[in-house]
Amino acid sequence: MKKKWWRLAAIVLVLGLGAAGFAYWYGFLRKEKPIEKMKADFEMTADSLFSSFSADEQAATAKFGGKILILDASLLSFEKDDKGNVTLTLVDPMMGVTCTIDSLQAVRQKSKISALEEGQPVTIKGRCDGMLTDVKISKCMIIK
Amino acid sequence: MKNKIFWLTLCLAITTAVGAQNRYFTKTGHIDFYSHTSIEDIKAVNDQVTSFLDISTGDLVFSVLNRSFQFEKPLMQEHFNENYMESEKFPKSSFDGKIADLKGVDFNKPGKYPVKVTGKLVIHGVTRDIESAGTLTVEKDKIAGESVFAVIPEDYGIQIPAVVRQKFADTMTITVRMNYQLYTPKK
């Protein structure tokens, strides 16, 4: 009987430690899943994404907000800021689609970024955050 | 609705800027907020702020998407968007105001000028009047603006459960940094 209790206590202890470890990892150690490993929710052109937001911003925000998109577009322009973030402008300089490659991703994609040319077709993957004057895509990476 | 009005205001600002050489803008402005307690430091950064500055009137607007704030820890970002800012319901935060003491800035002379900014700050669907000190740094065809001010989350209807309130400072320090370029409308 006593042996059974010890066994039960050991199981509870192991499960408790496991749960505590998981909670610690989930809250403090877990890293954001890299964009490369995220499954895209939608694949479309940057033009049609902007058209959706222009037609009905609220509906488009509900549909695309926080979602992972793969966008095809012609690269209008690009610039690097003093922190190393690279911003790609698609569709229109003011009212179009703006994709931000953060500085860490920019280092990883150095060769693809240095090969960028205005006017070239690009395929971008990133998270849609919503619309200001332009549709904002963050956590971006260049697919091709 | 308020977000839509703000968007339309920005569009109007753009369309009426045709031919004008007094409007500056950025789509990559920086806003961060910081909270320090002995338990935890919390910092989030947003480098995708859209802002317009009209140097003839002093009008200043900026708008941010709450989802674009990046935290060090994914769990913090999830709590920020889902529990505190309710980003699905209130996707944007904005400021609409003026540089109150515009006469003290010579936009033809490069230099760093102290300014006072007043206006309405909208966070979590709540609008409040704010006033803050800042600086404008004038260069050729470029203006940099910077301001640091404090906000109390509860003033904007952001409810933080008592069990975790001690992890957050009473006031959040907001730092705003904009590098404006001269707005040149499309011909």
HADDOCK unambig.tbl for C-alpha pairs under 7 A between the chains (distance, minus, plus):
assign (segid A and resid 27 and name CA) (segid B and resid 75 and name CA) 5.81 0.50 0.50
assign (segid A and resid 28 and name CA) (segid B and resid 73 and name CA) 6.80 0.50 0.50
assign (segid A and resid 31 and name CA) (segid B and resid 73 and name CA) 6.80 0.50 0.50
assign (segid A and resid 31 and name CA) (segid B and resid 74 and name CA) 6.51 0.50 0.50
assign (segid A and resid 32 and name CA) (segid B and resid 74 and name CA) 5.64 0.50 0.50
assign (segid A and resid 129 and name CA) (segid B and resid 65 and name CA) 6.62 0.50 0.50
assign (segid A and resid 129 and name CA) (segid B and resid 67 and name CA) 5.50 0.50 0.50
assign (segid A and resid 129 and name CA) (segid B and resid 68 and name CA) 6.04 0.50 0.50
assign (segid A and resid 130 and name CA) (segid B and resid 65 and name CA) 6.70 0.50 0.50
assign (segid A and resid 132 and name CA) (segid B and resid 7 and name CA) 6.59 0.50 0.50
assign (segid A and resid 132 and name CA) (segid B and resid 63 and name CA) 6.94 0.50 0.50
assign (segid A and resid 133 and name CA) (segid B and resid 7 and name CA) 6.55 0.50 0.50
assign (segid A and resid 138 and name CA) (segid B and resid 68 and name CA) 6.96 0.50 0.50
